[in-house]
Amino acid sequence: MESSTDRSTQAKAFDETKTGVKGLVDSGITKIPSMFHASPVTLASMQAPPPPHHKQLTIPTIDLKGVSVDMTKRRNVVEKMGEAAEKWGFFQVVNHGIPEDVLERMIEGTRGFHEQDPEAKKKFYTRDYARKFHYTSNFDVLTSPGGWRDSLACYTAPDPPSLDELPPIFGEIMMEYSKKMMNLGELLFELLSEALGLSPNHLKDMDCTKFQVMFGQYYPPCPEPNLTLGIYKHTDFSFITILLQDKIGGLQVLHDQYWIDVPHVPGALVINIGDLLQLMTNDKFISVEHRVIANRSIKPRISVICFFSTFMKENPQVYGPIKELLSEQNPAKYRDITLTEFSNMFRSSVVIDTPPLPHFKM
């Protein structure tokens, strides 16, 4: 059995290359380093049988066409979105107003960054997560089993970087995409507010759209996909998350104790409820565990994630259960917390195997 000291030494040596998982693949490895090996419990969950065929478990897809002009359509969408947020914590949206060419350019821009010459990327490689733009491989690889992925991250709101601070290979599309995400995020928060029985601006007025961070994930083909994961099971630290995924697939959501595949739907974006919104809605909306299986394709998997939240930055803003949703029959289940406190809990070793939310229960 590998000791923690051996694993730490291996992880530090890997980190010092600044070339990430892609660097390992490019070197021609046929076996993955032991620091990426999943635990026996995780490996067993990867072999678990799919849900019975009769259950037909598929996350909902919601059509947003006309929601800003047709009130009948809007009420129908609000009902479907509320139900999805309560029962699944995940749904896909189509006709969201973002042109397909923007989605394609964002995927290709992310691919371009990760596939450029290693020396061009190394200057951005850091574990200083306060930097506006950074590139790394697994933010927690030094303390927990590594996932088979590399990541870039950019804080895009409320204080976005200038184009001079971003890699030229995709800086312009990153900022264009960020603005599109902000517009869509504002609409989604309106609809979710209404699904809670609140005014359309309620969540926006609570600054849920104030903070935005973008991730560009790169999952190279894995020589031993049965031994690791792209991302281990987790919940998100956000209010909501908007995911753009390519055609490779691999995202799975835990629902009714089954891991359910989230298929690629052309032109669709995947939306999920984050931990902060579950806390604010006093468990009415749910933030569920999800993961990405290791890439079994001969091509890399690319995804772009927009989190409405801060990540590793200090932030004293306080959040707790929304007062309008509470009553004698529905008392607060969580205490008020700052975003800094939540971020510290999220990145601590204490939550490697357990979600952060239970730590803030009353």
C-alpha positions, 0 to 999 in steps of 0.5 A, a space after each residue: 500500500 502506498 504511504 501518504 509520504 510516498 503519495 505526497 512526494 509523487 504529487 509534488 513531483 507531478 506538480 513541479 512539471 507544470 504540464 498536468 495530466 496532459 503532460 503525462 499522456 504526451 509522454 506516452 505512459 501506458 499506466 497511470 501513476 498510483 496517486 491517481 488511483 481511486 479508492 476501493 469504495 469508489 472503484 466499486 461504485 464505478 462498477 455498480 449496475 445501472 438503474 432498472 430499465 423501467 425507471 427511465 431516469 433522465 434529467 429534465 430538459 427545459 425549453 426557454 423559448 419565449 419565457 420573457 414575452 409569453 406569460 403562459 409559457 413562463 409559468 410552465 417553465 417556472 413550474 418545470 424548473 422548480 420541480 427539477 431543482 427540487 427532485 434532481 438538482 440538475 436540468 438542461 436548457 435549450 433555446 437559451 439565446 446563446 448562439 451555437 457558434 459562441 458555444 463552439 468557439 468557447 469549446 475550441 478556445 479551451 481546447 486551444 489553451 490546453 493543447 498549445 506548447 507546454 512552455 506557453 502554459 507554464 507561466 500561468 500554472 500556479 496554486 495561488 487561486 487568488 490570481 484572476 487567471 490560473 491554470 493547474 491540474 486538480 486544485 486538490 491534487 496535493 491532498 487527495 486522489 487526483 482526477 484525470 483532468 487539467 483546469 484553467 480558471 478565470 474570475 470574470 465578475 465583478 472585477 474581470 481581467 483585462 485582455 492583456 491578463 488573459 492568454 491571447 489564444 482565447 481571451 476574447 471568446 472567454 470574455 464574450 462568453 462570460 457576458 452571455 453567461 451573465 445574461 443567462 444567469 440573470 434569467 435563470 435566477 429570475 425563474 428560480 426566484 419565481 419557482 420559490 414563490 418570490 419576486 423575480 429579482 429576489 435572488 439577484 438582489 441577494 447578489 447571486 449574480 455578482 460573482 462569476 468564475 469560469 473553468 475550462 476543463 480538459 480530460 485527456 484520454 486515460 490509459 487505465 480509465 477503470 482505475 480513476 475518475 475525471 472528477 471525483 464525486 462532489 457538490 458545487 460551491 456555487 449558487 448555480 452552475 452552468 455547464 457547456 460540455 462537448 460530445 464526448 460525455 462522461 458527466 454522471 449525477 447521483 439520483 435515487 442512489 443510481 449514477 445517471 449519465 447526463 447526455 450531450 444534447 446539441 446546443 443545450 447547457 446543463 444547469 445545476 443547483 449549488 450548495 449555497 442555493 440549497 442552504 438559502 432555500 432551506 433544502 427546498 432546492 437540492 445540490 446533488 453529488 456528481 462526477 465525471 468518469 475518466 475519458 475512455 475516448 481517443 479524443 480529449 473531453 472538453 467542458 466549460 463551467 460557469 460558477 455563480 459564486 466566488 471560489 478561493 477568494 476572501 469574501 465577507 458576504 453573509 448568506 443563510 436561509 431566505 427569511 421569506 421561506 421560513 415558518 414554524 413548520 419550516 424553521 431554518 436548518 442552517 446557520 448564517 455563513 460568510 462566503 469565506 467560511 464556506 470556501 475554507 470548508 470546501 477546500 479543507 481536507 474535511 470535505 474530501 469524503 463528505 459534502 460541505 453543507 452538513 457542517 453548517 446545519 443548525 
